[in-house]
């Protein structure tokens, strides 16, 4: 587990950069149709597919400041949560993501059931809506019925959001349980022990192979 975390953390920094996506070429047929209401557009009209190696976002800002909305489940019972830890890199020779989640997260339960999930990232104007998904559990509430954003199915059948500017689809690779003894800093051990007191289990490191990357059309 520690080896995987170290590998992904190093590669996370290696792929981060401050460049912005290049502007689409003139006459690009992938431009979205004119519309005043994003809710009226299909996933295909809103997003274009790209390769993981083409991503140019600064992952430290993307994950640590913009936050990740992780979504898993079926069309009738999906759930989303907000995450501020994680990264991207290469694991088992495949482009991958990783995150650390508390063991009692309902979204984690759905991730393990479905073996797939999405990680969505939003413009700053949606920060309040992004934080909503971390305000309560969806296990025993109407959290998702009151969702402030517009869910949509990707071509692969996963759930994401129309308002997102970037959607990363993942196939579950590994869920590993961490332990206080795996951490060499006092703050790390204290954090893990604190999470255990709440969930009655230790945090999980979740690794997923990237199966699709979608960028909002400009």
Secondary structure, DSSP 8 states (H G I E B T S, - for coil): -HHHHHHHHHHHHHH----------TT-TT-----S-GGGS-HHHHEEEE-GGG--S-HHHIIIII-EEEEES-TTT-EEEEE---EEEEETTEEEEEEEE-TT-HHHHHHHHHSEEEEEEE-GGGHHHHHHTTSS-SSSS-TTTT-SS-EEE-TTS-EEETTEEEEEEEEEEEEEE--GGG--SHHHHHHHHHHHHHHSS--EEEEEEEEEEEEE--
